[in-house]
Amino acid sequence: MLDLVHIIATAREAPVGLTPKTVVWRKNKARLYRYTRTTTATRRTPVFLCLPLINRAYILDLRPGASFVEYLLGEGHDVFLLDWGTWGPEDRGIDITDLVTRYIPRALREAARMAGTPVTLLGYCIGGALAVCYLALHPQDPVKNLVLFTAPIDFADAGKFGKWTARGVFPIEKMRDTFDTVPGELVGLGANLLNPVSSYLGTYLQLSERMREPGFDPRAWQSIYRWVNEGTPFPSAAYYQWITEFYQDNKLARGRLVMDGRPVRLRAIQVPALNVAATADTIAPRPTTSAVLEKLAQGQRLASSSRRLTSEPPTSDIVVRRLRLSFGT
């Protein structure tokens, strides 16, 4: 029992995001990292990772041996990651439009300039929705391929989150007016309540069972536990736009989303696309993630049986192999 308590209590000290990297671009709290290669890249297309606003970016570089970034580097790619950082009260006015039109374009162009070639743009979760909006508005930018990881695009059937955030049910105006940044703990609470028994009691029961297994590595459990419980604050303007224009009005999928006075048309995306979804995902249910390819000019679908995609093998191997088959990168 004491060992279990110790593992939980020290989880926030678990080492994460250890792959060496350097900051190559910055704007406000956002940082663009280029991961350090010890040898010259052997793959001609670099990978640009666009992360969600509500999670720590180290999920794709969780720990040695369970790092998507590490895997991409090992496969010969040059890897860049856009980390939004930790927003503060002074960022309350930053919205999704700002990120799509003023952050992503500059960061991605810098990555392509440094690499000397167009990139594969990979968007994870909300980062996938941002990536799609960006590419629809900037189809001429140096992007060779688009990859979406569990990215919610169509919110017509958004599961429990869709019902909870519906107009007249969810007090989004009050939240915007109350918080400068919506606390990460509050957003995390919503995710946990999708399956409260599993999220709370089940987590610790599973830990207790795994501790009895030969070769159990507590650091592996601690790293993902730390990530799940270490959310980031969400600028209130961005949160308001995300809930109202995406969840409630479904403007992106309906072709009614406007950013900086320009319509966001998914059909404007002409690059090859790969959509990776988890079949049992309660945060981004399949109806929200699967319809995107019907709205793009060209694309392929890859489904995983897991609840959420992670940095753990075999997810990395499956995705990279499909990238090879689809795009030849």
N, C-alpha and C positions, 0 to 999 in steps of 0.2 A: 504493500500500500504506500509506504514512504517513497519507494522508487517511482511509482506512478505520479505521486504529487510532485516529486522533484523534476521529473521530465516536463510536466505541464508548467511548473513555476519558472523553469529556466528556458522555456521555448523562445522567449523574446531575445535571448542571447545567441540563438542558433546562427552560425555563419551562413550567409546567403550572398548571392551576386558576386562571386569571387573571381570570375573571369576578368583578367586585366583589360582596361579600357581607358580611353582618353576623351576629354570633352573637346569637340571640334566646332561646335556652334552653340550659342545660347541666346535665349530671349526671355526676359523676365525670369520665371522659375524653371522654365523648360530647358532641358539640356539634350543635345545630340551627342551620343557616344559612338565612337568607332572602336570596335574591339581589336585588341592587339593580336596580330598574327606573328608567329615565329618563323613562318616561311611565306613565300609569295603565293598569293591566291591562284588556284588552278582552275577555278570555275569563272567563266567570263561575266556572269551576272551577279553583282552584289545584292544583298538582301537588306531592305530597310524595314524595320519593325516599328509599327505604330501601336502604342499601348492604350488601354482604357484609362479614363479619368479617375476611376474609383479604386484602382488597385496599384500596389507597388510594382514597379517595372521588373523587379527581379524574379517574377514568376517564370520568365523565359530564360533565366540564368539562375535557377534555384540553388543548385549545389553541384560540385564536381560529380560527374557520372549521371546527373539528372538535370541537364541543362540543354535547352534547345539551341542556345547561342553556341555553346561548346560543340555541339553536334554539327552545326552549320560550319563552324570554323574547321572542324576535322574533315568535313566533306569538301573543303577547298574554297569556301565562299568568303568574301569580304562582308562583314556584318556591321550595320549601323542600327542604333536603337534610339527612338525619340521618347525620352522620359519627361513627363509633364511636371515632375517635382511635387512640392507641397505648397498648395495655394494658401494665401493668407487673407485677412479681412480686406486688405487693399485691392484684392482681385475680384471683389464681388460683382463687378460689372462685366467681367469677361464671359462671353457666351460661346456657343458652339460655332457660330459664324466666324468669330475671331480666330478660333483655332484652325478652322478649315481654310480660311482665306489669308491669314497673316502668319501663322506658325508653320503648319505642315509644308506649304509651298517653299518657303525659304529653307527649311531644314532639309527637305528632300533634294532640292536643287544643289545644295551644298554637298550632300552625300554623293550625288551623281558627278559633280564637278571633281571632288576629291578622288573618286574611283575611276573617273575618265570614261564612264559608260552608263547607260540607263540601268535602273534598278528594278528588282522585284519588290513591289510594295505589299507588305504583309500586315494586315490589320487584325488585331485580336479583340473580340467582344465589342465594346463601344468604340474602340479604336478602329474596328472594321467599318462601322457606320461612318466615322469621320473620314476614313480613307476613301470610301465610295463617294462621299460628297465632294471631297477634294478633287478626285480624279474626274468626276463628272463636270466640274467647273474648270478643270485645267487639263483637258485631254491631250494637249500639246506638250505637256511636261515630260521629262525623261524617265518614263515608267515603261518597262518592257512587259511586265506581267502583274496581275493582281491576285493575291491570295487572301481569303477571308477565313479566320478561325472563329467559329461560334459567334458570328456577327449578326445581331438582330437588325433587320432591314425593313421587314413588313410587319406592322403591329396590329393588323386586323384581328388576329387571334394570338394574343400575347400571353395567354395562360393566366395564372394568378396575379402576376404583376400587372397585367393589362386591366384586370378587374379592380385591383386595389388602387390603381392610379387613375381610374376613370373620372371624367368630369362630373362634378357634383358629389363625388365620394372622397377624393383625395384633396386635402387643403393646400394646394400648391402655391396659391397666392400668399397664404399666411406663412408658409415655410420660406418663401422668397423674402418676405418682409421681415422675418424674424432672424434669419441666419445670413451673415455675410458669406460664409461658406457652409454648406451642409456637411455636418460631421461625418467622417467615414464610418464611425460606429453606428450611426443611424441608418446609413445605407446598408451596412453589413447586417444589421438587425432585420431589415426587410428580406434579405437573401436567406437568412437563417430561418425565418418564419415560414418560408416555402415548405420546409420539412423540419419542423421544430424538434421532433423526437430524435431524428437522425442527427441533426445539427448540434444538439446539446448532449443529451444522454448517450446517443449512439456513438458519438465521437470518443467518449471516454471508455465505453464498454469495448469498443474495437481496440483501443490502445491497450486495455487490460489483457485482451485475448492475444494481441500481437506480441506482447512482452513475454509470453510463454513460448513463442516460436524460436527455434534455434537460429542464431545469426541475426536476430532482430537488431536493427540499428536505430537507436533513439534519435540520432541527429536527422535521419531521413524524415521521421514523423514530425520532429520539431520544426523543420524548415517549412513544411507545408502548413502546419498549424500556425506558425508565426505569420505567414502570408495571409491566410484566411482572416486572421484577427488583427491585421495591421492595414486597415483601409486608409485612404487619403481623403481629405476634405474636397468637396465639389463646389466650385464657385456658384453662388446662388443664381446668377443670370444664366449660366450654362445649364444648371439643373432645371431651371424653369423652362428653358427652351427644349431641353431633352424630353421632359414630361409632356409639355403641351403640344409641341409641333411633331414629335416623333410618336410617343405613345398615344396621346389622346386624339390627335388629328391625322396621324399616319400620313403626313404630307410627303415624305420621301417616296414611299411606295406608290402613292397616288399621283405622283408627278406634280405636286402643288407646292413643293418646298422652294423658297426663294432665299438666297443669301447674297447680301450686298447688291440687291436689285437684280440679280440674275437667277433664272430658273435652274434648279438642279435636276438634270435629266439623266437618268441612268443609261439610256440608250446612247448617250454621248461617249460612254466608255467603250473603246474599241479594242483594248488589249485583251489577250487571253486571260481567262479568270478561272481560278480553282476555289471552290467553296467547300470548306471542311466544317462539318457539324457533328454534334454529339446527339445520339438518338434519344437519350434519356435526360437531356438537359432541362432543368426546371427554370433556370435563370433566362436562358435564350432558347425557348422551346422550338422544335423543328419548324412549325409554321412561320416563325419569325425569321428563320435563317435559310429555309429551303427555297423560298420564292424568288430570291434575288437573281438566279441564273436565267429565269424566264424574262427578266427585264434587261439583261445585258446582251450585248451583241454576240458574245461567244463565251462559253464556260463549261466546266466540268464539275461534277459533284463527288464528294468523298464523305462517307458517313462513318462515324465511330460509335461503338456501342456504349461508351462511357457517359457519365453524367456531365463531366467537363473535360476539355482537353488540358493536358499539363505538359510540363517539360520532361516527364518521365518517358523512357523507352517503354513500349514500342511506338508511342505517338510520333516522336521525332523521326524515326526511321520510316514509318508509313508515309508521313507527309513529304519528306524529302524525296523518297522514291517516286511518289506521284508527281512531284515537281519535275523530276527528271523526265518521266514519261510524257508529261503534258507539254512542257516548255523547252526541254532539252538544255536546261541551265545547269 
